[in-house]
Amino acid sequence: MTTVKYIDGIDEVIRLNKKAIEANYNRALEIPGFIDKVCELEGKTSPEVWNYKFRVISGITFIHNDSEMRVHFSMGNKPRPDGDKDAVLAAIDMSFEDYEALPSIRY
């Protein structure tokens, strides 16, 4: 079995992003563009994607500046429009505490 962390919905992305900006971390998101991109990738409206679970990609998530985690996560569940099977990723910096508090699933 594998354990995968995820960010539970766009409200949580917004909360974590606000904290990243307030903490002056290097990596934060431009939220309207992020939401637009998720909608574009999924072919859905923002209410339809609001509660998506965004999978954290563990192999490229790492400690950054010895003070926070740089968390890469998938922006959608479908292949990219150009046919590439790799997920489109976003990245956000967050505290160790927030990273450890992310929910996870086993499959």
C-alpha angles and dihedrals in degrees: 000000000000127000117216127187119215141184107242107227139317093288088062091046088053092048093049091045092052090052091049091053093045091049090048092236116172098240123056134143134246094233102204090050091046092053092046091051093049090050091048093049093047098037090231140113124259094258088055094053099035094100098041118137108232110212116228112227102224098192093065100032110102148158109278125201089348087274109075145014123258102215121197116195140175116260095204148003100240131077117267118273090248089063095254107143093213116102121250106249137208127192133211132174117231140170120270088246093055091046093051090047094057111115120246139199131207121219 
